[in-house]
Amino acid sequence: MSIIVGYVPTPEGAAALSRAISEARKNQSRLVIVNSSRGDALVDKRYVQAEDLTAVTQRLEKEGIEHVVLQPVRGNDAANEVLEAADEHQAELIVIGLRKRTPVGKLIMGSTAQQILLEASCPVLAVKAGT
C-alpha cells in the first residue's frame, strides 16, 4: 500500500509533503510523489526542477522513507495524474495541499483539489500551508 502526495514547489505543496511523510512513517507505507506538467515543464513553475527534486529525495532518504517520484509530462491535468497514480500504486491515502481561491477563480479555473476529493477511491487528506 502507498501514500500518494500531489506535490508542487509551493508552501501548500510543502505542507502536503510534510504531512504525507508523517503518514508514510506512521503507516510504514511507501510514499509516491506526483508532480506533473501538461507539457511545458521547462517553464512551469509548479513542475519541480532537478535541484529541488534532489533536496526532496535526500530528505526522504535521510528519514528512511521508501519512495517513488513520478513526474509525468503527458498533457493530463494534475488531478488525473494523482488519481491514476493512486489506482496504479494501490493508495491507502492521498494527501493534497489546499490554497485559498476566490469564488470567481474557482468558477473559471476549476479545482484540482475538488476533482481529487470527489473522484478518489481512497481517503483524501487536504492540508493547508502553515498547519
Disulfide bonds with the S-S distance in Angstrom:
none
